Amino acid sequence: MTPLNRQQIAWRVGQDFENGMLVNLGLGMPVNCSDYIREGREVVIQSENGVIGAGPLASPNAADSDLVDAGSRKITIAPGGTVIDSAWSFAMIRGGHIDVTVLGAFEVAANGDLANWDNRIPDKGPLVGGAMDLAAAAKEVWVMMDHTTRKGAPRLLGACTLPLTAPSCVTRIYTDLAVIWRDAEGFLVKEIVAGLSREDLQSRTGAPLRFAPDCGVLAAPDIAEKD
Protein backbone atom coordinates (compact mmCIF):
# COMPACT_ATOMS: atom_id res chain seq x y z
CA MET A 1 0.00 0.00 0.00
CA THR A 2 1.41 3.37 -1.06
CA PRO A 3 -0.30 6.51 0.27
CA LEU A 4 -0.70 9.49 -2.03
CA ASN A 5 1.72 12.35 -1.56
CA ARG A 6 0.45 15.91 -1.19
CA GLN A 7 0.73 16.76 -4.88
CA GLN A 8 -1.22 13.63 -5.75
CA ILE A 9 -3.95 14.57 -3.27
CA ALA A 10 -4.09 18.02 -4.90
CA TRP A 11 -4.38 16.34 -8.30
CA ARG A 12 -7.27 14.21 -7.08
CA VAL A 13 -9.12 17.24 -5.72
CA GLY A 14 -8.56 19.12 -8.96
CA GLN A 15 -10.28 16.36 -10.93
CA ASP A 16 -13.54 17.10 -9.13
CA PHE A 17 -13.75 20.81 -9.96
CA GLU A 18 -16.70 21.28 -12.31
CA ASN A 19 -16.96 23.67 -15.21
CA GLY A 20 -18.06 27.14 -14.07
CA MET A 21 -17.17 26.71 -10.40
CA LEU A 22 -15.90 29.62 -8.31
CA VAL A 23 -13.32 28.01 -6.01
CA ASN A 24 -11.32 29.33 -3.08
CA LEU A 25 -8.11 27.51 -2.17
CA GLY A 26 -6.79 27.68 1.39
CA LEU A 27 -3.19 28.01 2.49
CA GLY A 28 -0.79 25.09 2.38
CA MET A 29 -1.76 21.95 0.47
CA PRO A 30 -4.93 23.35 -1.16
CA VAL A 31 -3.23 26.08 -3.24
CA ASN A 32 -1.66 23.32 -5.37
CA CYS A 33 -5.07 22.17 -6.61
CA SER A 34 -5.12 24.95 -9.22
CA ASP A 35 -2.29 23.16 -11.05
CA TYR A 36 -4.50 20.12 -11.73
CA ILE A 37 -7.76 21.41 -13.17
CA ARG A 38 -8.95 19.22 -16.02
CA GLU A 39 -8.24 20.55 -19.49
CA GLY A 40 -11.26 22.22 -21.02
CA ARG A 41 -12.89 23.12 -17.72
CA GLU A 42 -13.26 26.78 -16.83
CA VAL A 43 -12.79 27.11 -13.08
CA VAL A 44 -12.39 30.55 -11.50
CA ILE A 45 -9.94 30.56 -8.59
CA GLN A 46 -10.66 33.19 -5.94
CA SER A 47 -7.94 34.21 -3.50
CA GLU A 48 -9.20 35.80 -0.30
CA ASN A 49 -6.65 38.63 -0.48
CA GLY A 50 -8.55 40.00 -3.49
CA VAL A 51 -7.81 38.05 -6.68
CA ILE A 52 -10.70 36.70 -8.75
CA GLY A 53 -9.36 34.54 -11.52
CA ALA A 54 -5.94 33.60 -10.20
CA GLY A 55 -3.80 32.04 -12.90
CA PRO A 56 -0.76 29.76 -12.74
CA LEU A 57 2.35 30.63 -10.79
CA ALA A 58 4.42 33.34 -12.46
CA SER A 59 7.70 32.37 -14.08
CA PRO A 60 10.78 33.80 -12.28
CA ASN A 61 11.40 36.40 -14.98
CA ALA A 62 7.76 37.55 -15.03
CA ALA A 63 6.99 37.53 -11.30
CA ASP A 64 5.42 40.66 -9.82
CA SER A 65 5.90 41.02 -6.07
CA ASP A 66 2.61 42.95 -5.89
CA LEU A 67 0.62 40.13 -7.48
CA VAL A 68 0.39 37.29 -4.98
CA ASP A 69 -2.19 34.89 -3.66
CA ALA A 70 -3.20 34.42 -0.02
CA GLY A 71 -0.13 32.24 0.48
CA SER A 72 2.18 35.00 -0.86
CA ARG A 73 2.99 32.95 -3.95
CA LYS A 74 3.72 35.09 -7.02
CA ILE A 75 0.90 34.32 -9.45
CA THR A 76 -0.57 35.43 -12.76
CA ILE A 77 -4.08 36.58 -13.60
CA ALA A 78 -6.15 34.32 -15.83
CA PRO A 79 -7.88 35.88 -18.86
CA GLY A 80 -10.89 37.80 -17.57
CA GLY A 81 -9.53 37.88 -14.02
CA THR A 82 -9.44 40.94 -11.81
CA VAL A 83 -8.12 42.32 -8.54
CA ILE A 84 -10.39 43.81 -5.86
CA ASP A 85 -9.74 45.01 -2.34
CA SER A 86 -9.85 42.65 0.62
CA ALA A 87 -13.13 44.05 1.95
CA TRP A 88 -14.93 43.23 -1.32
CA SER A 89 -13.24 39.83 -1.39
CA PHE A 90 -14.59 38.95 2.04
CA ALA A 91 -18.00 40.34 1.11
CA MET A 92 -17.98 37.81 -1.73
CA ILE A 93 -17.05 35.05 0.71
CA ARG A 94 -19.50 36.04 3.44
CA GLY A 95 -22.26 36.57 0.88
CA GLY A 96 -22.21 32.87 0.01
CA HIS A 97 -20.88 33.28 -3.54
CA ILE A 98 -18.06 30.71 -3.29
CA ASP A 99 -19.08 27.35 -4.73
CA VAL A 100 -16.30 25.36 -3.06
CA THR A 101 -13.55 26.19 -0.62
CA VAL A 102 -10.71 23.68 -0.23
CA LEU A 103 -9.11 23.84 3.21
CA GLY A 104 -6.50 21.95 5.17
CA ALA A 105 -7.50 20.48 8.52
CA PHE A 106 -6.22 18.98 11.72
CA GLU A 107 -9.51 17.18 12.46
CA VAL A 108 -12.90 16.52 10.89
CA ALA A 109 -15.82 15.07 12.82
CA ALA A 110 -18.44 12.66 11.50
CA ASN A 111 -21.06 15.41 11.70
CA GLY A 112 -18.93 17.69 9.50
CA ASP A 113 -17.35 19.82 12.22
CA LEU A 114 -14.03 21.29 11.08
CA ALA A 115 -10.95 22.06 13.19
CA ASN A 116 -8.10 23.55 11.19
CA TRP A 117 -6.33 25.72 13.73
CA ASP A 118 -4.70 25.06 17.08
CA ASN A 119 -4.52 27.56 19.93
CA ARG A 120 -2.65 25.30 22.34
CA ILE A 121 0.67 27.06 21.72
CA PRO A 122 0.16 30.75 22.63
CA ASP A 123 1.67 33.18 20.10
CA LYS A 124 3.12 30.29 18.07
CA GLY A 125 0.30 28.07 16.91
CA PRO A 126 -1.59 28.55 13.62
CA LEU A 127 -4.35 31.16 13.64
CA VAL A 128 -7.83 30.64 12.25
CA GLY A 129 -7.64 33.59 9.81
CA GLY A 130 -10.15 33.71 6.95
CA ALA A 131 -10.90 29.99 7.17
CA MET A 132 -13.72 30.68 9.62
CA ASP A 133 -15.52 32.88 7.08
CA LEU A 134 -14.92 30.42 4.26
CA ALA A 135 -16.03 27.37 6.23
CA ALA A 136 -19.18 29.11 7.41
CA ALA A 137 -20.24 30.68 4.13
CA ALA A 138 -19.02 28.60 1.16
CA LYS A 139 -21.62 26.40 -0.51
CA GLU A 140 -19.34 23.37 -0.03
CA VAL A 141 -16.25 22.77 2.09
CA TRP A 142 -13.75 20.19 0.85
CA VAL A 143 -10.87 19.20 3.11
CA MET A 144 -7.38 17.97 2.18
CA MET A 145 -5.45 16.25 4.92
CA ASP A 146 -3.27 13.31 5.90
CA HIS A 147 -5.52 10.54 7.16
CA THR A 148 -3.59 10.27 10.42
CA THR A 149 -1.16 12.35 12.45
CA ARG A 150 2.59 11.69 12.31
CA LYS A 151 2.11 9.49 15.36
CA GLY A 152 -0.62 7.48 13.65
CA ALA A 153 -3.58 8.95 15.51
CA PRO A 154 -6.78 9.41 13.48
CA ARG A 155 -7.78 12.84 12.19
CA LEU A 156 -11.29 11.73 11.23
CA LEU A 157 -13.15 11.50 14.52
CA GLY A 158 -16.49 11.09 16.17
CA ALA A 159 -16.02 14.56 17.66
CA CYS A 160 -13.25 17.12 17.24
CA THR A 161 -10.91 17.69 20.18
CA LEU A 162 -9.52 21.01 18.91
CA PRO A 163 -11.33 24.37 18.72
CA LEU A 164 -13.81 24.40 15.87
CA THR A 165 -13.36 26.52 12.79
CA ALA A 166 -17.01 25.94 11.87
CA PRO A 167 -19.66 23.33 12.74
CA SER A 168 -21.23 20.81 10.34
CA CYS A 169 -19.66 22.32 7.23
CA VAL A 170 -17.43 19.67 5.64
CA THR A 171 -18.90 17.83 2.66
CA ARG A 172 -15.85 15.96 1.29
CA ILE A 173 -12.48 14.81 2.61
CA TYR A 174 -9.50 13.93 0.43
CA THR A 175 -6.72 12.14 2.29
CA ASP A 176 -3.59 10.22 1.36
CA LEU A 177 -5.61 7.01 1.79
CA ALA A 178 -9.17 7.70 0.69
CA VAL A 179 -11.81 9.99 -0.76
CA ILE A 180 -14.66 10.31 1.71
CA TRP A 181 -17.95 12.16 1.46
CA ARG A 182 -19.73 13.33 4.56
CA ASP A 183 -23.51 13.08 4.72
CA ALA A 184 -26.21 12.99 7.38
CA GLU A 185 -25.14 9.48 8.42
CA GLY A 186 -21.42 10.24 8.75
CA PHE A 187 -18.44 9.22 6.61
CA LEU A 188 -19.02 7.49 3.27
CA VAL A 189 -15.91 6.14 1.53
CA LYS A 190 -15.94 6.64 -2.24
CA GLU A 191 -12.35 5.60 -3.05
CA ILE A 192 -9.54 3.80 -1.21
CA VAL A 193 -5.90 3.33 -2.18
CA ALA A 194 -4.93 -0.02 -3.65
CA GLY A 195 -3.58 -2.54 -1.16
CA LEU A 196 -5.37 -1.07 1.86
CA SER A 197 -8.27 -3.13 3.15
CA ARG A 198 -11.47 -1.60 4.39
CA GLU A 199 -10.67 -2.96 7.84
CA ASP A 200 -7.25 -1.25 7.81
CA LEU A 201 -8.81 2.06 6.77
CA GLN A 202 -11.35 1.76 9.56
CA SER A 203 -8.57 1.07 12.08
CA ARG A 204 -6.97 4.39 11.11
CA THR A 205 -10.23 6.29 11.51
CA GLY A 206 -11.79 7.44 14.76
CA ALA A 207 -15.42 7.16 13.62
CA PRO A 208 -17.47 4.52 11.79
CA LEU A 209 -17.02 4.31 8.03
CA ARG A 210 -19.57 3.27 5.43
CA PHE A 211 -18.46 2.18 1.98
CA ALA A 212 -20.32 3.25 -1.14
CA PRO A 213 -21.60 0.40 -3.35
CA ASP A 214 -19.44 1.79 -6.15
CA CYS A 215 -16.39 2.40 -3.93
CA GLY A 216 -13.39 2.44 -6.26
CA VAL A 217 -9.61 2.60 -6.19
CA LEU A 218 -7.98 5.91 -5.30
CA ALA A 219 -5.23 6.34 -7.87
CA ALA A 220 -3.17 9.28 -9.11
CA PRO A 221 -0.41 9.78 -11.67
CA ASP A 222 3.20 9.84 -10.54
CA ILE A 223 3.77 13.40 -9.32
CA ALA A 224 6.84 14.35 -7.29
CA GLU A 225 6.51 16.37 -4.14
CA LYS A 226 7.43 20.03 -4.47
CA ASP A 227 10.25 21.45 -2.37
Secondary structure, 3 states (H helix, E strand, C coil): CCCCCHHHHHHHHHCCCCCCCEEEECCCHHHHHHHHCCCCCCCEEEECCCEEEEEEECCCCCCCCCCECCCCCEEEEEEEEEECCHHHHHHHHHCCCCCEEEEECCEEECCCCEECCCCCCCCCCCCCCCHHHHHHHCCEEEEECCCECCCCCECEECCCCCCCCECCCEEEEECCCEEEEEECCEEEEEEEECCCCHHHHHHCCECCEEEEEEEEEECCCCCCCCC
